[in-house]
Amino acid sequence: MRLSSGLSLVLAAAGSQVAAQTTLSSAPPSTTLTPEGPVTGKLGNATVVENNPPGVVYQATFPDAPFFKAAYPDGGNIKGSVTAVANPDGIGIMFKVKWSNLPKAGGPFLYHIHVAPIPDDGNCTAALAHLDPFVRGEDPACNKELPQTCQSGDLSGKYGTIPEGKDEFEASYVDLFTSTTEGLGSFFGNRSIVFHYANKTRVSCANFVKVASGEGPSHASTESVCSSTAGAAKPTGASNLTTTLTAPTGTSPSAPTHVSVAAATGLRATAAAGLIAFAAAIMFML
Ligand SMILES: [Cu+2]
């Protein structure tokens, strides 16, 4: 309970930050998701998902052995995970990608949310295609300036590929088009992440599993105690994602490349709050 109280405080602080920063930005959002940009999906462009359940955390942790054995001739595999939780306001999902022991060749690497889970035998082919509820298809390639025109599951397309020649990679960003609300097409909690070579070879893959259930009197159980109310997926007038890539200047081969992506305009504050809540959620899990 002490941890719960701490989490509440952090969430409250995050909320204050949103309010404070939002009031500083009196100008209306300079861009909107629609009608800007081409319509790429058969069902339109991806829509912003609201009402994602607070505190529900999904994590995909990579296995000990790769699917594509040739990527690790000496054994081992990519280590690490992709963790996801809703922003405190429920708009968008905060992703944290943290990997090490990356393949020595084959980059820049790609990673996506794929529609199907990985079976027990670890066959990444069984993940099928990318999460693509608006039926966009893979071609042409994602334009990261217009993430709503990309496949929802194309995370490296929207937020950056992973450079070759580094041992580690970390990225944190808010994606507005994926969801932790069960029942939506953009829901990924029952799906998987696939890590690819640049040529799309499937190197390794992992299923998302729920590791925290969010609201409720007890956080000890991983069973869901949250409401499964389906949120409406609808466009809102905020986009214009910005990306900053900070490459380390040190010579250590293990120095991570850190990518920080935040939504511009009012959502930057939301993203900051999301980071705080996300950290709190992870702390809680520990
Ligand atoms: Cu993929």
Residues whose N, C-alpha, C, O or C-beta is under 5 A from the ligand:
A	BS01	CU	Y111 H112 V194
